[in-house]
Amino acid sequence: MSSPISTDQLNENANQNENHSENESQTYDVVIIGGGAAGLSAALMLGRARRRVLVVDARAPRNANAGHMHGYLSRDGMPPLELLEHGRDEVLSYGGVIVTDFAEKAERTAEGFHVTLASGCTATGRQLLVATGLTDVLPDIPGLAELWARDVHVCPYCDGWEVRDGALATVATGPFSTHHTLLLRQWSADLVYFLNGQPLDDADRAKLTARGVRVEEQPLRRLVTSEGRLSALELADGTRVERETVFLVPAFEANGTLLDALGCEKDPETGWVSTGIGGRTSVPGVWAAGNVADPTNGVIAAAGAATMTAAQINAALVEADVAADVEAMRAAATTDVL
């Protein structure tokens, strides 16, 4: 049987969080699943709105292997794990509670949402925000996964500047790959496009040729490293094409198990959770923000979207609080008359 969550289990920095005591109920205004840029940004906003907030953070961010992030105004070049460290401190400073754990199940109850964690602890939230991100599913090319987020990247805007004018490669994974390659040409004229078994129509081939992009038809055998860094891409016949950096578009899979279990509707075209204004899902009281709702969000976009979601969640809580107070006032007036 699961046990109620305790302060010691929940708050990894309890001595920094003077607003949370041993005797407080473990019912929160909002339980946030996911402690990345989106989850922490929402928690910060809600904490500043004087809401009781619990963040369940599995400590497995998508960009954990990346040495830096870019395009985040005033934080350009900061290691992403450092950003999250600062974010956790800020959330704690406003009375938020953070637990390093994994949310296994969330169920609707009369009080809101009952969340069960892998540790066996439980907590209840009036509202539930899922900000669990996504998983990058990489093509099965030997050596590629080991270099992910170091010499193998997805986003030109995030990593293109750092490798500008270098020996770049793109690897085809689907229909978007040609467009992706044409984007990369903006950062370097030394670019090879490895089809690796993917088709290429004449119109797209003409575009690549016009832009000076070399197209390699042979399938890839593996990525070759030297002293832990990419040195070449090896073709099926053993030929090695020297390259310093690879870009590709992986398959994106939403970490949406909790949303699915709660019955949140999905967009029939994209297969991702359907959200309305501010990340509202089809299930009342359930919200989604960040990459679990939009795979195109970078760090700053995920954080920005989550602040809007937090504002909408607070508005929903205010509406419920007002309705409850009005009902209580009317009940009291009826009692006085009697």
PyMOL commands that set and color helices and strands:
alter all, ss='L'
color gray80, all
select helices_A, chain A and resi 7-10+14-16+37-48+80-93+145-147+156-159+161-163+177-184+202-210+257-261+277-279+290-292+299-337
alter helices_A, ss='H'
color red, helices_A
select strands_A, chain A and resi 3-4+27-33+53-57+97-100+103-109+112-117+121-130+134-137+152-153+168-171+191-194+214-216+220-226+229-235+240-242+245-248+251-254+286-288
alter strands_A, ss='S'
color yellow, strands_A
deselect
rebuild
show_as cartoon
